[in-house]
Amino acid sequence: MELQADRVAEMAHRPVAALRRRDVAIALLSVPSEDALASLPVIRRGLLAAGNPLSAPFWQSAEAILHKIAEHDATFGDVHGWLEATGTEPTGIIGLHVWEEPSARSPLQEEMHARLVGFLEERLTAGEIDPDRLATGDEAARQAYVTLQEQWMTTPLPDGRVPMTVLLDEQDEAFLADWAAADAEARAALQSVLDRVGDRPVPVAELRTAARRLRNDIARPGWPGQMLVSFSGRTADALPAEDDELWLTLATSVASPQGDPLSEEDREFARAMEWAEDEDLDFGADVNGHAEDDEPDELSAAIAAVCALDHFDWLAVMSSLVTGGPGTPASAADLARYVRDFDPDEVIGLEVARDAGDEDVEDDEDAEYGDPDFDDELADDDDFDELSIEGLFLHVTAMWSVLGAIDEDDRLTPLGWWGLPEAMRRAWTS
């Protein structure tokens, strides 16, 4: 289907003479790349006739990206970067906020995105944005473009709303709702395993010994006591006095850390890197001042590692340990193996998505470790990185050892058999 300038104007709801680069770019991306390439000279002639020629750098960049798409060499980042270089398309991530794709935007996101596009059009008209420099990859122009958007996002609108604040509030609400649903599903799945196993008696003597040892650890500075206290998000004085409550509180925090040692800058960096990985982007060796060889402190690294484990990982481990009982191997390597081999449908008759909020995957070639549609194929998934999962569980097993949930041979103890599932149920209930 060949696009005409009039058709582009119709899609953009403005006359040909007033079309922006973004309007043309969106129209070109709406049709197959071969059709878009064939339409380029036609659209260009139509714009020229209307006295709106745009610029040579734009047309050159359009031809380059369309050829790249046609040859299947373009990533999401390539395409979105070209769209942003039109000078009126918001960047995909601004601060802590990530724009959803148009079909997935909420009414609030759609409103704020449209408002920001309008603001950028005003700045473009005022000469504050140079799209030709953006099209040629000028880093200073791109930074100025991002700064302009950050300023708008953090400035109150006439009605008093601050775009960044209301968008993040909505995003947090949606995430928490998705996470609560995943908690409930995982809790129900774990309960089905516990029901099948039957009673798991409380090992009173082991619990008393472990609690006494934990109080001694907590009274001393450094590892391991202060790590467990930090994970719990409490002070040592605020921990429960009863043996069982003390143990379960600390064991629950191992699976669901309540402490948050990360700075706002660190959280923003982590969010940006997660988005970049999802969208095939490469920020290079330095993002927002973070070099690749920057290393977080021990507590931050431990909490980050545990938080990287999701419902699927924990359910796989709990299912194997509960079913196996005391003496079950429970080293980090064993836990990673349980995750690799876990089939939720086969073991407990339930599907459990790896990550709360994941959407269906449309293209098998793009499916990666963590996609819920491929949970049943994890054992055959070449993308499953067992060593990485083992590395995450190293922090868990270190603290389980201190709790007495596993012994010196990294095997599940009666205390761990009773307590770890109870702690997990608490983590998925809070």
N, C-alpha and C positions, 0 to 999 in steps of 0.2 A: 504494500500500500504506500503510494507516494504522498508525502505531506506537502501541502501548499502553505504559503505564508498566511493565507486567509484561514486555513484550518487551524494553524497554530494560534492565531488571534482568537478564534472561536473558543479554543480550549482554555486560553488564558483570560477570557472575558475582557479583552481590551483591544483597541484598534491596532492594526499592523504598525503604524507609526509610533506607537507607544510600547511596543513589545520590549521586554527585558531579555538579557541573555538567559536568565533562569527560565523564562517562559519557553524559549527555543530549546534549551537543554532538556527540560521535562518532556516536551513534545517528542524530541528525538529519542528519548529513552522509553517512550511509551509504545514504540513499534520495533519490530525486529531490526537488528543492526544493519542488515543488508538493505532494507527499505530506508532506514535512516540515512545511510551513506548515499543512496541514490537521490534522496530528497534534499541533501545539503545545498547543491547549486540552485535548485528550484526555490528553496526558502530564501537563500541569500539574494537571488535576483528580486524576489518579491519585496524583501525588506529594503533593498537598494532603491527600488522604484517608489517606495513610500517615504524615502528620505531618512531611513533608519538602518544604515549599513552595518551597525555594530562595529567590529574591528577585526583586523587580520589575525591577531593572536587568538581571539575566540574561535574563529573558524578553523584555524590550524589545530587548536586543542580539541575541538569537536571531532575533526576528522581522525586525529590520532587515537582518541579514546574509543571511537566507534570501530576503528580497525582492530583495536585491541580486544574489544568485546566480540567482534566477529570471529577472531582467531582463538577465542576462549582463553585469553591470557590476562583478562582484567579481573582484579579482585573487587570485592565490595568497596574497599578503601580507595582504590583507583577511581571508581565511578563516583563515589560520594565526594572525593576530593575534587574532582573536575566540576561537579555540580556546585560545591561550595565556592570554587574559584570564579563563579559567575558574579559574585559580589553581593548577592541578595539571598543566598541560601544559608541558613544558620549552620554552624559547624555541628557535627554529630554529638559531641560532648562539650558541655560548657560547665566548668567547675565540677560539681558533683552530679549535674543533671545530664541524662542521656536522652536524646529525642528518639521516640519510637518511630518505626516506619509508618507512613501515612495511614495504612489500613489498620494499624494497631493503636493509634493515638486515641486517648480519651478526649471528651469534649473540651476539657481544660487544656490539655496539651495542644489540641487543634487551635484553640483560641489564642494561646500564648505564642504558638509558632507563627500564626498569621500576623499577629501584632508585631512580632520581631521582624518578619519579612517586610512589613510596611515601614518599620523604622529603618531597616537597612536600605530600602528603596529611597527614603528621604535623604539618608547620608550619602548614597551614591549620587543623587541629583545635586547635592551640595558639594560634591567633589572630595568628600572625605574618604572615599573608597576608590581604589584604582584596580578595577578587574583585570586590566592587561597585565599588571604586575603579579596579580594572583595567578593568572593563567600560566605565566612563565615560571611559577614556583618561587617568587621572591619571598624570602623568609621574613624580612622586616614587614612587608605588606601583610603577610598572613598573621603575624603577631599583632599588628595594629588592628586587623579585622577581628581577631578573637577578643582583644581588649575592649573594642567597641561593643561587642555583644555582651561581654561580662558586665560592663557598666550598665547596660540596659536591663539585664537580668536582675541586678541588685538595686535598681532604682524604683521607688514606689510609683505605681500607675496613678492616674488621677483619682481612682476609686480607693486608693490606699493599699491595694494589694502589691506585694513585691513578687514578681514573677518567679524568681528562684525559690523563694520560701514556699509559695503555694504549690509549685510543681513538686518539690521534694517532699512536702507533707503528703501529697496525693500518692507519690511513689512509695513512700514508707507505708502508708495504709494498705496499698495493694500488695506490697511484699509481705507484710505481716499477716494479711488474710490468707495469702497463698501458703505461707509457712505454717500457719495454724492448721490449715487443711491437711498439709503433708504430715504434721505432727500427729493429727488424729488418725490418719490412715496408717502411719507407722506404728502407733500405739496399739491399734486394733490388730495389726499383723503380729506384733510381739505377743499380745495377749493370747492369740490363737496358739502360738508355740508354747507358752507357759501352761495353757490349759491342757495341752497334749502331754506335757512332761509330768505334770502333777505337783505335789507338795515339794517344796525346797525348804527344809527346816533352817531356822536361824542358828548358826554355830555360836552359841553364847560365849563360850570360853575364848574362841578365836576373836570374836568381836570385841570382847573386853580387853584382850591383849593388844589388838590393833589400835583401839581408841587410846589406850594409855601411851603407846608408842607415838601416835600422832600428836598427842598433847605435848609430849616432850619435844618432838620435831618443831612444832609451832612455836614453842617457847624460845627456840634458838634462832639466831639470824641465819639467812642464807638458805641454800637447798637442804632438804626438800620442803620444809615447813612453810617458808614464805612464798614459795611457788604455789602451793596448794591454797594458801590463804588468798593470794592475789587472784587465782582462778575463781575462787568463790565470790569475789566482789565484796567481801566483808572484812572487818578487822578481826584480829584474833579474839578480842573480848566479845565480839558479837556472835561467835560460833556457838551452836547449841551445846548444852551441858550434858545431855543424855548421850550415851555411847552410840546407840543406833542412829540418832539424828545427826550427830557429829559426822559419823562415817558416811551416811547417805548424802549429807549436804556436800561433803568434799568429793565423793564419788560422782555425784550428779554434775558438779561443776567441771569435772574432767571432760565429760561429754558435751556440756553446754556451759562454756566459760561465761561468768558474769562480770569479770574484770575487763577493762578496756584501756590498755596502756598505749594504744595508737593515737598519735596526734591527728588533728584535722587534716594536715598536709599528707600524712601517711595514708589516711583513709582515702583521700582524693586520688593519690597516686595508685593505690590498689584498685580503685574503681576504674580509673582510666586504663590501666593495664588489662583488666578483665574485659572491658569493652573492646580494646584494641585486639585482644586475642580472638574474641568472638567474631570480629569483623575483618580478620586477616590483615590488620594494620601492623606496621612496624614503626614504633616511636624512636628506635635507635637506642644508643647507649645512655641517653640522658632524657628523662621526662620530668619536667617541673623540678629540676635540680637533683634528681635521684640518679646516680650513676649505677651501672649494672653491678658493680662490685660493692655497693652499699650493703651492709649487713645489719639487720635489726638486732636489738639486744635479745638476750635469751628468753625473757618473758614474752616479748612481742612475737618472737619466732614461734614459741610454743603455742601461744593462743592462736596465731594465724594458721598454724598447721592443723590444730584441732578443728578450727572453724572451717577448714577446707574439706573436712569429712562430712558427708551428707547423710540423709536418712537411709539411703540404700546401703551405704558402707556400714553404718551402725547396726542396721537390721541384719545384714549378712553375718556380722560378727556375733551379735547376740544370739541369733538362731543357732549358730554352730556351737557356741559355748554352752548355752542352756541345754541343747540336745545332747551334747557330749558329756556334760557333768564334770565333777571334780576330776582333775588329772588331764583334762583336755589341753593339748598344746596351745599356748597363747602368746607366743613371741610375736613381734611386729611382722615377721615374715609369715607366720601362720595366719595372722589376721588378714594380711593382704591376700593370701591364698584363699581364705574363706570368701572374701569379696569377689575374687576372680571367678570362683566356682559357683557362686550363689545364683540360684534360679528361684525367684520369689513365687512364681506360679507353681513350680514343681514342689517346693518345700512347704509353702503355707497356703497355696491356692489364691494368692493375692498379687496384684501388680502394684509395685511401689516405684514411683518415679524417683530418679536420682536427685533432681534438683527441683525444689518448689517453684512453680511458675513456669516451668519449661513448656514450650509449645510443641506441637507436632512437627516432625521434620519432614519436609516435602521432598528432599532429594537425598537418596541413599549415599551419594558420593560426598555430601557435605556432613553426614552424620558422624559425630565424634563421641568419644567416651563421655558419658554423662547424658546422652539423649535418651529419654524415657522409652521411645519406641524400640530401642535396641537393648533394653535391659536383659531380655531373654537370650541375647546372643553374646553376652559379655565373655563367656568362656572362649568364643571364637573371634573376639574382637581384637584385631591387630593393634588398635589404638590404645588398648588398656595397658597402662604403665604400672606394672606390679611393683617395681622398685620405688617409684614415687609414692605409691600408696603405703608401702612399707615404711618409707621415711616419715610420713605423716603419723603413722601409728607408733613410731618410736617414742614420741612424747607421751602418748597414752600409756604404753606399757611401762614406761619409767615411773609414772605416777601410780599406776595400778600396783606395781611392786611395792611402793611405799605404803599404799593402803592395805597391803596384804591380800589383794584380790588374786594375785598370781605369786607363785613361790620363786625360789632362787633358780629353779630350772625352767622358768617361764611356762608353768602349767597352772591351770585354773585351780584355785583352792575352794574348799567348801564355803568360805566367806564370800569369795567372788561369785560362786555359783548362786548363792542366795542374794547377794547385794547388788551386783552389777545390773541385772535386769530390773531390780527395783529402782535403782538410780536412773536407768534409762527411761522407765515409765514416768518418773518425776520430770526428767528433762523434756519429755514430749507432752507433758501436761501443763507446765508452767507457761 
